[in-house]
Amino acid sequence: MAATLSLLNSGTSTNLVEPGETSPNASAGETIYPDWFLGPRKDDDGTMNEEQPGREDLIRWRAAKPSNFFRAIPQLASSIELRMGSPLSPRLEKELDTFGRDVALVIEPAVDVQERNREFPKLHSFDEIGRHVERVEFHPDHDVASKASWGSGMLATPLSFEGAFELAAQFFLLSHVGEGGQACPIVCTIGLRRAIEHRASPEIKDRYLKGLTDTEATTALRGSQFLTEVQGGSDVGANVTQATPDAEVPDAWRINGEKWFCSVADADLFAVTARPVGAGPGTKGLACFVIPRSLDGTTPNGFRLRRLKDKLGTRSLASGEIDFENALGWPIGPLDEGFHVAVDELLNTSRWLNAVGSTGIMSRAYLEAFTFAQHRKAFGVAILKYQAVQNELARMKLETSAALASTFALTGLVGKIDEGTATKSERNVHRFLVNANKYVTSIAATDVVHRAIEVLGGNGTIEDFSPLPRLYRDAIVFESWEGTHNVLCAQVHRDCIRLGLLNDINEWIAQELSHVSTTFDVERSHVVDALAALQPGVSESLAKPAGTDANFRELLTGLVRVVQATCLLREASFSNMDAGVAAASSAFILLHLVNQEFGTLPEWTKHTAAILIPSIPRGAQTHPQM
Ligand SMILES: Cc1cc2nc3c(=O)[nH]c(=O)nc-3n(C[C@H](O)[C@H](O)[C@H](O)COP(=O)(O)OP(=O)(O)OC[C@H]3O[C@@H](n4cnc5c(N)ncnc54)[C@H](O)[C@@H]3O)c2cc1C
């Protein structure tokens, strides 16, 4: 026994109970014997072709993983139906069903091959005979993933109310593979398309819109957006890249300067902020240009790719440093509105879709962890039977549900703005949420993937065992993209002071809560109380100079949690929504808006079992067994 205990204490085993003892986590009276104590392993006697105990469970886990992410997440369809105000059309349902399967069966394996074999983009500055080309080479599986992603049609969705939902739904499904070398190019292309469609001259529209909305990956034009310079990404007003009118080409400008973070370095069109000669300092003096990669189809248009960055995450995406030397570009919109073009069209699109992407990452992490917990045994039972594991999974699911709920509420506002029916107040709510929701959901994504890794135990940290390490790295990068947390919080603080956004958001919450079913009267009163409790602190913060109060970050987190709780309650009140969302909303409110006592199981966990009951897959008749 002494030898056994010393082995246990040395950390070489994860079974931290003495053989024959009752595990503290096992059901009452159940005696647990670790497998290794019971006798020699099957492979110890030379029969190496026999399966180890436990491997069969892993095989079953892999077989149980969803083969269609659209069917696996029924909340997606119901969130869309709630916010769109109508059932999914048969066309859209079929499209999402097909793409949900393609993401699982085509895109995921293609992304996985690149990551597992470290097949990341490579830079070739010169071709085989020494000509300057600045070509980025990808693994062939990158093209497989691109073909399926572009083929979904998401780049061609109309800028309309329904179009916003279609795009968000497809992008949510795609993000179940993380960034995957596809999400960033798609977001940048959509942002550039929106900028050109809304702001550019008819000539620029004629030249580029067809390519930007092409659904064939091999012929489509890919966009990118370069704002960040080495002196800072948050402080875009410090940009020193210069623009000078071209002496010969009408309406064209020559761009000179260095951009420090250039994702989609392989893009066909670069959207670039630069300061026209003679323009003033700060963001007011910035213009926004579109620069084609090449003017003749081969030779780089006045740029050098210094190097591709070796990144923590989003590794199959080519992110580089680029020097522009007399690159020929054309303005998108009036020169003195460049910063507005960059924020309203590029960054706001990216921030909205960043939240959609973070939600997809969370959803995938939950699916991985839940199916694993169903099949993985520890101390003789499936780990899903342990209350502590259930609580982790429930926590992950309620964060995912909340992010889906708030992000599809935001999608409805994007859609209304796109179709021109948004009121001034709805525009203000959009302005608040597009920043605040990105901040909260991107942090939640990292947290949820982290919890999923914990559920998988040591296996969760292994690169080829599951996609979780990749999702974790991507989620951290999503946090810094399109504005860091502090910068977004400072932006909302400024907007609340200058534009009075708080009144709009308070009214919007009240309006949303008025649609909540009386079944949730208790939960609704918790939300109302939490919002009221936040008001004095928020008012005090907003009395300080715009963008300066460090306390505002915590207050804003609280406001977003109130928004998410409200959105969840609306979803829970929707007739087509499954019971898991109702339980998630109650638990979310207890977890985030009602104080907890230490030393007891938190009150929210009383909803754990109801949260975890698998949702009815779309089209199925009954609940599958847990
Ligand atoms: C993989 C990757 C790809 C990228 N691709 C692109 C791209 O294609 N195009 C592009 O334009 N950019 C890109 N970026 C850059 C990204 O947008 C910036 O990293 C981001 O905007 C932050 O800028 P920064 O890194 O210079 O951080 P900094 O601005 O130096 O900030 C550093 C820290 O200081 C904090 N901080 C800054 N200002 C304030 C303030 N006023 N109050 C409180 N705290 C503050 C920030 O929150 C942050 O924590 C990419 C980044 C990564 C990681």
The ligand as an ORCA input file, in Angstrom:
! r2SCAN-3c Opt
* xyz 0 1
  C      -3.106     38.450    -35.009
  C      -3.432     39.903    -35.171
  C      -3.820     40.378    -36.405
  C      -4.099     41.718    -36.582
  N      -4.481     42.179    -37.823
  C      -4.702     43.491    -38.004
  C      -5.049     44.017    -39.289
  O      -5.207     43.276    -40.250
  N      -5.239     45.339    -39.425
  C      -5.092     46.199    -38.380
  O      -5.281     47.387    -38.575
  N      -4.750     45.756    -37.156
  C      -4.569     44.421    -36.940
  N      -4.232     43.960    -35.693
  C      -3.930     44.930    -34.657
  C      -5.001     45.063    -33.603
  O      -6.116     45.698    -34.112
  C      -4.317     45.819    -32.489
  O      -3.459     44.896    -31.845
  C      -5.255     46.434    -31.510
  O      -5.985     47.448    -32.123
  C      -4.505     47.018    -30.308
  O      -3.457     47.827    -30.694
  P      -1.991     47.570    -30.159
  O      -1.696     46.121    -30.312
  O      -1.080     48.509    -30.815
  O      -2.081     47.840    -28.622
  P      -1.834     49.233    -27.894
  O      -2.660     50.275    -28.554
  O      -0.383     49.463    -27.797
  O      -2.422     48.921    -26.462
  C      -1.697     48.192    -25.495
  C      -2.542     48.105    -24.222
  O      -2.814     49.413    -23.739
  C      -4.200     49.578    -23.532
  N      -4.609     50.938    -23.865
  C      -4.352     51.628    -24.998
  N      -4.936     52.831    -24.953
  C      -5.590     52.896    -23.777
  C      -6.384     53.892    -23.133
  N      -6.672     55.053    -23.736
  N      -6.906     53.620    -21.921
  C      -6.637     52.441    -21.313
  N      -5.893     51.481    -21.857
  C      -5.378     51.694    -23.082
  C      -4.863     48.586    -24.459
  O      -6.169     48.224    -23.992
  C      -3.880     47.431    -24.429
  O      -4.191     46.595    -23.351
  C      -3.988     42.597    -35.491
  C      -3.622     42.109    -34.235
  C      -3.348     40.782    -34.068
  C      -2.956     40.292    -32.709
*
